[in-house]
């Protein structure tokens, strides 16, 4: 049996070693910042989950084992908050992924005039501070706001109470989230303009219409961008809490429909100052986000196509 010869490792040249050192020096500040402000705090919060750290704790600091995790399993408020986040995600994720893509298709179309102006107008709301945007939308979604006034003009006698009805507050929050879709539009537009024109020319020669070009050329070539958008949207929705905190002071109104998991975590850690239990909630959120992200990466092998792959 002939032995398999391993390829000989080629030593790095002096110029390559110097370039590697320079590259390491350039990223060294980021490495230091990551260790100091991300890795070490994450490790500290994991240790906190096994302690009884609380500023209101009368007992001295001690090891409590899995008590915080047992408390989490029996915490109905935590699981209810997780359900609120899941319901919002099911409604929000399709909007935040599909709408910027459709807007980019419209802006990129040759039949649409003033595409540059549309791109600027759609991106401008993104640069407005989000708290100010949320307060503006609060007035727009009020009982006598612009949206309900427009619905009455179209014949809706009793428009929804967007921010006061538990059944309508989630769609209302989705509408508020439309304020920041300008960044997603720019990302999708860049992806569309990176698609080689030769692919569309070949599809036209084969007699493909608009729908077939969209299905067999545009969407496959845009799949890495869409996948990137989905991952960012999942991470963002799991961290969602700023709008309910601003509009409802974090009290969960109406009827607990806005008590998101990240808001419950924030209040536990900073308002009630239960550091150990707040860290336990944070690690649950991290594990769920990581699991969903890994699942998406696994499923992406079936529909995401990279041009560099053979």
Protein Blocks (a to p, Z undefined) as FASTA:
>chain_A
ZZddddddddddfklmmmmmmmmmmmmmmmmmmmmmmmmmmmmmmmmmmmccdfklmbdc
ddehjmmmmmmmmmmklmmmmmmmmmmmmmmmmmmmmmmmmmmmmmmpmklghklmmmmm
mmmmmmpcfklmmmmmmmmmmmklmklmmmmmnopabacdfklcfklmmmmmmmmmmmmm
mmmmmmmmmmmmmpcfklmmmmmmnopafklmmmmmmmmmmmmmmmmmmmmmmmmmmmgo
klmmmmnnonopahhlamcfklmmmmmmmmnopaklmmmmmmmmmmmmmmmmmmmmmmmm
mmpccfkbZZ
